[in-house]
Amino acid sequence: MKKLITLLSALIIIIGCNKKEEIPEEKTTVPQTKESENEYDEPAEDPAYVFPKTGKKAEDFITEPDIFEIQYQAEGDLNGDKLDDIVIVRKDKKNKTAPRSMLVLFQNPDKTYRLDKVSHLAMPAEYNDSDFKFYETEDVSIDKGVLTIQLYGIGPSGNLFNDFKYFGNDLLLTHIETYNMGAGSHQSLDYDVMKGELFQELINTMEEEMPSTEKTFQLKPQKIKFENASPDAVIADAYKVIDAET
């Protein structure tokens, strides 16, 4: 009888231990389930900056046409295949300070187009946060295989002209030209980005004869792709070199 009681006691203890071990397992699984249910993955890309790969006309590449529109459009052969390609500048219809996108569309032999390059930096925003327009006049053109962006400003903004050209599959920033009028002087810069040669002409307007001085600076040669090219930033870095050497 004592053996039976001892055996029953042992069984009760074993069952009790098993029940205690099962409790923490249930507690650990509950929060894991809640966490997976509430998990949120942000989209990899903003839909506003995802463009169709092909289209029959420039307008086919403007997603969300109720929000965006083509501001400028230029045509000409960029890749040397004797077909007229298209470059468009896309802007936000309502947000004047939003970045503007530039799209390079290659023409196919069947007269359709394919998207080749996109830049959100090559064309600066049109207005700043104070509702001030950076440049009074803007122009985008294609001539002899060169994509040119010409921005004309009054006062501190000055003029900013930029050239892009294809080298193989890369569309590179090749040339920047600026002209600025300040208090007591006018300054023009002619910058061969790929060679690193920067020519400066400074005109002293404080004197009646307005004498000019010229100087050439040797900067580091650069190969800046259209997708990553911010001409404003490139010329700002060039000014740092000029200030350091003058």
Solvent accessible surface area in square Angstrom, and as a share of the most:
residue,aa,sasa,rsa
1,M,172,0.77
2,K,171,0.73
3,K,176,0.75
4,L,94,0.47
5,I,93,0.47
6,T,91,0.53
7,L,104,0.52
8,L,90,0.45
9,S,50,0.32
10,A,43,0.34
11,L,88,0.44
12,I,121,0.61
13,I,113,0.57
14,I,97,0.49
15,I,95,0.48
16,G,28,0.27
17,C,64,0.38
18,N,74,0.38
19,K,129,0.55
20,K,149,0.63
21,E,112,0.50
22,E,98,0.44
23,I,92,0.47
24,P,69,0.44
25,E,113,0.51
26,E,117,0.53
27,K,138,0.59
28,T,77,0.45
29,T,76,0.44
30,V,81,0.47
31,P,75,0.47
32,Q,121,0.54
33,T,74,0.43
34,K,122,0.52
35,E,127,0.57
36,S,70,0.45
37,E,130,0.58
38,N,122,0.62
39,E,124,0.56
40,Y,164,0.62
41,D,113,0.59
42,E,138,0.62
43,P,94,0.59
44,A,110,0.85
45,E,117,0.53
46,D,76,0.39
47,P,92,0.58
48,A,17,0.13
49,Y,77,0.29
50,V,69,0.40
51,F,16,0.07
52,P,43,0.27
53,K,149,0.63
54,T,89,0.52
55,G,13,0.12
56,K,157,0.67
57,K,108,0.46
58,A,4,0.03
59,E,98,0.44
60,D,52,0.27
61,F,0,0.00
62,I,17,0.09
63,T,35,0.21
64,E,68,0.30
65,P,89,0.56
66,D,108,0.56
67,I,69,0.35
68,F,18,0.08
69,E,65,0.29
70,I,43,0.22
71,Q,42,0.19
72,Y,58,0.22
73,Q,80,0.36
74,A,8,0.06
75,E,101,0.45
76,G,10,0.10
77,D,37,0.19
78,L,7,0.04
79,N,52,0.26
80,G,63,0.60
81,D,59,0.31
82,K,191,0.81
83,L,41,0.21
84,D,75,0.39
85,D,0,0.00
86,I,7,0.04
87,V,0,0.00
88,I,0,0.00
89,V,0,0.00
90,R,3,0.01
91,K,48,0.20
92,D,25,0.13
93,K,94,0.40
94,K,180,0.76
95,N,75,0.39
96,K,93,0.40
97,T,52,0.30
98,A,16,0.13
99,P,74,0.47
100,R,4,0.01
101,S,0,0.00
102,M,0,0.00
103,L,0,0.00
104,V,0,0.00
105,L,0,0.00
106,F,14,0.06
107,Q,14,0.06
108,N,27,0.14
109,P,116,0.73
110,D,99,0.51
111,K,132,0.56
112,T,36,0.21
113,Y,27,0.10
114,R,93,0.34
115,L,32,0.16
116,D,54,0.28
117,K,25,0.11
118,V,34,0.20
119,S,0,0.00
120,H,67,0.30
121,L,91,0.45
122,A,0,0.00
123,M,2,0.01
124,P,27,0.17
125,A,27,0.21
126,E,19,0.09
127,Y,45,0.17
128,N,44,0.23
129,D,137,0.71
130,S,95,0.61
131,D,93,0.48
132,F,112,0.47
133,K,60,0.25
134,F,72,0.30
135,Y,18,0.07
136,E,95,0.43
137,T,76,0.44
138,E,18,0.08
139,D,61,0.32
140,V,15,0.08
141,S,42,0.27
142,I,21,0.11
143,D,94,0.49
144,K,186,0.79
145,G,17,0.16
146,V,38,0.22
147,L,0,0.00
148,T,23,0.13
149,I,0,0.00
150,Q,50,0.22
151,L,0,0.00
152,Y,80,0.30
153,G,15,0.14
154,I,135,0.68
155,G,29,0.27
156,P,129,0.81
157,S,33,0.22
158,G,4,0.04
159,N,35,0.18
160,L,7,0.03
161,F,38,0.16
162,N,0,0.00
163,D,32,0.17
164,F,0,0.00
165,K,86,0.36
166,Y,25,0.09
167,F,94,0.39
168,G,73,0.70
169,N,133,0.68
170,D,49,0.25
171,L,0,0.00
172,L,11,0.05
173,L,0,0.00
174,T,23,0.13
175,H,49,0.22
176,I,0,0.00
177,E,69,0.31
178,T,7,0.04
179,Y,78,0.30
180,N,35,0.18
181,M,109,0.49
182,G,47,0.45
183,A,115,0.89
184,G,20,0.19
185,S,36,0.23
186,H,38,0.17
187,Q,33,0.15
188,S,30,0.19
189,L,2,0.01
190,D,59,0.30
191,Y,1,0.00
192,D,40,0.21
193,V,0,0.00
194,M,47,0.21
195,K,124,0.53
196,G,0,0.00
197,E,82,0.37
198,L,0,0.00
199,F,78,0.33
200,Q,17,0.07
201,E,50,0.22
202,L,70,0.35
203,I,44,0.22
204,N,52,0.27
205,T,42,0.25
206,M,153,0.69
207,E,91,0.41
208,E,173,0.78
209,E,159,0.71
210,M,102,0.46
211,P,61,0.38
212,S,57,0.37
213,T,91,0.53
214,E,114,0.51
215,K,85,0.36
216,T,88,0.51
217,F,3,0.01
218,Q,120,0.53
219,L,22,0.11
220,K,165,0.70
221,P,78,0.49
222,Q,65,0.29
223,K,159,0.68
224,I,26,0.13
225,K,85,0.36
226,F,0,0.00
227,E,61,0.27
228,N,101,0.52
229,A,0,0.00
230,S,30,0.19
231,P,3,0.02
232,D,61,0.32
233,A,53,0.41
234,V,16,0.09
235,I,15,0.07
236,A,45,0.35
237,D,80,0.41
238,A,1,0.01
239,Y,61,0.23
240,K,137,0.58
241,V,47,0.27
242,I,7,0.04
243,D,100,0.52
244,A,86,0.67
245,E,95,0.43
246,T,108,0.63
